[in-house]
Amino acid sequence: MIRTVYAAGLGGIFLLVAHLQAAAPPERSLSSSRQFIVYGLDARRRGGICELAERCKQDVLHLLGPKARDNWQTPIVIQARYPEADRPEVAPAQLRVSQTGHGLKFQLDFHLTADLSLPRIERELLRAIFLEMIYRDRAEIPPGTALVEPPDWLLEGTLALAPARDSTFIAQSLATAAAGKTLTLEEFLRQKWSLLDSPSRTLYRAYSAALVSVLAENEAGRLRLARFLSDLPDAGNDALADLKAHFPEVGARAGEIENAWENQISRLDGSARYRVLSCAETERELGELLRVHVGATAAPKIYALEEFPRFVRDPAALQDLKRLTTELLLLSARANPLYRPIIGEYQEIAALLVRRKTRKIPRRLAELRETREHLSRQMNAIADYLNWFEATQARTLSGAFREYLRAAELAQEPEPRRRDPISVYLDALETQF
């Protein structure tokens, strides 16, 4: 009898403890500005998400200028979970906006799977921050109203122009685009981020950085950008007309705003000229310079520098050789350090040819060509070894081809997927292993 009463008492205590634990509020973390409330995971990971969210908000405030204040009104709830075995189809990141009796509610759900990358987390955080800004003064929204999303170019431009982010890719991407056909502003605004592949998204982010930088170039532009955000719910379907209405200093007519767009692309493209070139880029530009153009500008005769006996006595070649000396000097400032002694030798040779001193020039040119070929072979061998090591010996994945692999997996998956318990369990195992 005593044992029965003792066991019943212990059982009651266990039930009471379990009930109290179930009734206890879930653990959460608040960000420094108290706008972001993070649930789930452990305290260290929740703190990391809070810090990342605050950094994204500071990037937005930095974009909007020194007069922008953190006057947030609606908190943003973040639920961070590990993958759920019974819900393998849930998106890694999802922003949900609901309408309550007291205004809007913003909730971000993160499932920490292999598909959830840091750029995607930052992009979703920016979406939530911009949405809160857009509807900050529109609390009385009728239920069922479709909310206006911040434009893709604003999200990508903010990410690209963040102060702590390396922006050298912007100039490189625009320089690559300039070799082909540069998109007009109207063509760019028609593009959809979700429909682009990985290389196109890199170029899209560079174009977005160009557009955001030209719109927020001065204090007046930053104030107009803030007004543009608050007016987005009333905007029409013509994105270019909306930009012209909010940024008249960029251009009142379509031709003026296109000129401002092209000038900004050229400016950012030109900034690539001040970075240090790689060995392959230096070799390519050096090879172009060593093709000497002699004669009329419309139809010049082109010679390799090794063919100097054919043109060194030509009076028309004097100015071309002087120009070659100057261009080699400019190239040496941007060239890879391994190539600078080689370019210095070519400068001396060009200066000697200007004075028509050709003694030992053939031997020096042959030695320089042999040195360049040897250097190219070495650099190609190093690149091949690094590629081999990354492909076969690296213990961690770089993530550079994650989107391609994911697209290939999705293309091979049969649709629709079965939802019986065994299939759900096997799918869950597949996501884990």
SVG drawing of the C-alpha trace seen along z (x, -y; Angstrom):
<svg xmlns="http://www.w3.org/2000/svg" viewBox="-10 -67 84 69">
<polyline fill="none" stroke="black" stroke-width="0.4" points="0.0,0.0 2.8,-2.4 4.7,-1.6 1.5,-2.3 1.0,-5.6 4.7,-6.5 4.6,-5.5 1.4,-7.5 3.0,-10.6 6.1,-10.3 3.9,-10.0 2.0,-13.1 5.2,-15.0 6.5,-14.0 3.2,-15.0 3.3,-18.4 6.9,-19.0 6.0,-18.0 3.0,-20.3 5.1,-23.2 7.7,-22.6 5.1,-22.6 3.6,-25.7 6.9,-27.6 7.5,-30.1 10.0,-29.1 13.4,-30.5 14.1,-33.6 16.7,-36.2 16.2,-39.9 18.5,-42.0 20.1,-45.2 17.4,-47.4 14.7,-45.0 13.1,-44.8 14.2,-41.2 12.9,-38.4 14.6,-35.1 13.1,-31.8 14.6,-28.3 18.1,-26.7 20.5,-27.6 21.5,-31.0 24.7,-31.2 23.0,-30.7 20.1,-32.9 22.6,-35.7 24.4,-35.2 21.1,-35.6 20.3,-38.8 23.7,-40.2 23.2,-39.4 19.8,-41.0 21.1,-44.2 23.9,-44.4 21.5,-44.2 19.4,-47.0 22.5,-49.1 23.3,-48.5 19.8,-49.8 20.2,-52.9 23.6,-53.6 22.1,-53.5 19.4,-55.9 21.9,-58.4 22.9,-60.0 19.4,-61.5 17.7,-58.0 16.7,-57.0 15.8,-53.6 12.1,-54.4 10.8,-50.9 7.3,-50.2 6.6,-46.5 8.9,-43.8 10.1,-41.0 9.8,-37.5 12.3,-34.9 11.8,-31.2 15.0,-29.2 14.7,-25.4 16.6,-22.4 15.2,-20.2 12.0,-18.4 11.8,-14.7 8.1,-14.8 8.2,-18.1 11.1,-17.7 9.4,-19.9 9.4,-23.0 11.3,-25.9 14.6,-26.7 13.6,-30.4 10.2,-31.9 8.8,-35.3 5.2,-35.3 3.2,-38.5 -0.2,-38.4 -2.7,-41.0 -3.9,-41.2 -6.2,-43.5 -3.2,-45.6 -1.5,-45.9 0.9,-43.6 2.9,-40.8 6.2,-39.8 7.6,-36.3 10.7,-34.8 11.1,-31.0 14.6,-29.6 15.2,-25.8 18.9,-25.3 19.4,-22.9 22.3,-22.6 20.3,-24.7 20.2,-27.7 23.2,-29.9 24.2,-33.1 23.3,-35.4 19.8,-33.9 19.4,-34.6 20.6,-38.2 18.3,-38.7 15.2,-37.5 16.2,-39.7 16.4,-42.7 13.0,-41.9 11.5,-41.9 13.2,-45.2 12.2,-47.0 8.6,-45.7 8.4,-47.0 9.6,-50.4 7.2,-50.4 4.1,-49.7 5.3,-51.6 2.8,-54.4 0.0,-52.1 -1.2,-50.2 -4.8,-50.3 -4.6,-47.9 -7.9,-46.1 -7.7,-42.3 -6.8,-40.5 -4.9,-43.4 -1.9,-42.2 1.3,-43.6 3.9,-45.2 7.3,-43.6 10.5,-45.7 12.0,-45.5 14.8,-42.9 17.2,-45.6 16.9,-47.3 17.6,-44.2 20.6,-43.2 22.0,-46.7 21.9,-47.0 23.7,-43.8 26.3,-44.7 27.0,-48.2 27.2,-47.1 30.2,-48.8 31.8,-45.6 31.4,-43.8 34.0,-43.4 32.7,-45.2 35.4,-44.4 33.1,-41.9 30.9,-44.9 33.6,-46.3 34.7,-42.9 31.1,-41.9 30.4,-45.2 33.6,-45.0 32.7,-41.6 29.2,-42.9 30.7,-45.9 32.5,-43.5 29.1,-42.4 25.9,-44.4 25.1,-46.5 21.4,-46.2 19.4,-49.4 17.7,-50.4 14.3,-49.4 15.6,-45.9 17.2,-45.6 14.0,-46.5 12.1,-43.9 14.3,-41.1 13.1,-38.8 15.7,-37.6 13.9,-34.3 14.2,-33.3 18.0,-33.9 20.7,-31.4 23.8,-31.8 26.1,-33.8 23.2,-36.0 22.4,-36.7 26.0,-37.9 25.6,-40.3 22.2,-41.4 23.7,-42.3 26.3,-44.4 23.7,-46.2 21.6,-46.7 24.6,-48.2 25.0,-50.6 21.3,-51.7 21.2,-52.1 24.5,-54.1 23.2,-56.5 19.9,-57.0 21.5,-57.5 24.5,-59.4 23.8,-62.5 21.7,-63.4 18.8,-64.5 18.8,-61.2 18.8,-59.3 15.8,-61.2 14.0,-60.5 14.8,-56.8 13.2,-56.8 10.1,-58.5 10.2,-56.0 9.9,-53.2 7.0,-54.7 5.2,-55.3 5.6,-51.8 2.1,-50.6 0.7,-53.3 3.1,-52.7 1.9,-51.5 3.2,-48.7 5.6,-50.9 8.9,-50.7 10.8,-53.1 8.0,-55.8 8.0,-55.4 11.7,-56.0 11.5,-59.1 8.7,-60.5 10.7,-60.0 14.1,-60.9 13.7,-63.9 17.4,-64.9 18.4,-61.7 16.4,-62.6 13.0,-63.9 12.9,-62.1 13.6,-58.5 16.7,-59.6 18.2,-61.5 17.7,-58.7 19.2,-56.2 22.3,-58.5 22.7,-58.7 22.4,-54.9 25.1,-54.3 27.4,-56.9 27.2,-55.1 27.9,-51.7 30.9,-53.2 32.2,-54.8 31.9,-51.5 33.4,-49.6 36.3,-52.1 37.1,-51.4 38.2,-48.0 41.2,-49.6 42.7,-50.4 42.8,-46.9 45.9,-44.6 45.6,-42.2 46.1,-38.5 48.9,-36.8 46.5,-35.7 45.0,-39.2 48.4,-40.8 49.7,-38.4 46.6,-39.2 46.9,-42.9 50.7,-42.8 50.2,-40.7 47.8,-43.3 50.2,-46.2 53.1,-44.4 51.2,-44.5 52.5,-47.8 50.2,-49.7 52.1,-51.7 50.7,-54.1 47.2,-55.6 44.7,-55.3 42.0,-54.1 44.0,-51.2 47.3,-50.7 49.8,-48.0 50.1,-45.7 53.5,-44.2 54.7,-42.2 57.4,-43.9 59.8,-41.1 59.3,-42.3 60.9,-45.7 63.4,-45.5 60.4,-45.9 59.1,-49.2 61.9,-50.7 63.1,-52.9 59.6,-54.0 59.0,-57.7 55.4,-56.9 56.5,-54.3 58.2,-56.9 55.0,-58.1 53.6,-54.6 56.7,-53.5 56.5,-56.5 52.9,-55.6 53.9,-52.0 56.4,-53.2 53.7,-55.2 51.1,-52.4 53.7,-49.9 54.3,-52.3 50.6,-52.5 50.3,-48.7 53.1,-48.2 51.1,-50.1 48.3,-47.5 50.2,-44.4 50.8,-41.4 54.1,-41.8 55.6,-38.8 55.3,-40.6 56.6,-44.0 60.3,-43.3 59.3,-41.9 57.3,-45.0 60.2,-47.1 62.4,-45.3 59.9,-46.0 59.9,-49.7 63.6,-49.8 63.5,-48.1 60.8,-50.4 62.8,-53.4 65.9,-52.1 63.8,-51.5 62.6,-55.1 66.3,-56.1 66.8,-53.3 69.3,-51.5 68.8,-47.8 71.9,-46.2 71.2,-43.0 67.4,-43.7 66.5,-40.4 68.3,-38.3 66.5,-40.3 63.1,-39.9 63.7,-36.2 64.6,-35.8 61.6,-37.8 59.2,-35.7 60.8,-32.5 60.4,-34.0 56.7,-34.8 56.0,-31.3 57.7,-29.7 55.8,-31.9 52.5,-31.1 53.2,-27.3 54.0,-27.6 50.9,-29.6 48.7,-27.2 50.3,-24.3 49.6,-26.0 46.0,-26.7 45.5,-23.0 46.9,-21.8 44.7,-24.1 41.6,-22.9 42.6,-19.3 43.1,-19.8 39.8,-21.6 38.0,-18.8 39.6,-15.8 41.4,-16.7 39.3,-19.5 37.4,-18.4 34.7,-21.0 32.5,-22.1 33.1,-25.6 29.4,-26.1 30.2,-27.6 28.2,-25.0 25.4,-24.4 22.7,-26.0 23.7,-23.9 23.7,-20.7 20.4,-21.6 18.9,-22.3 20.1,-19.0 18.6,-17.1 15.3,-18.9 15.2,-18.0 15.7,-14.3 13.1,-14.1 9.7,-12.7 6.7,-14.8 4.6,-14.7 6.3,-13.1 4.6,-10.4 3.3,-11.5 2.8,-8.1 4.7,-7.7 7.4,-5.4 8.2,-7.8 8.3,-10.8 10.7,-8.9 13.0,-8.0 12.9,-11.5 13.9,-12.8 16.8,-10.3 17.9,-11.5 18.1,-15.1 20.2,-14.2 22.7,-11.8"/>
</svg>
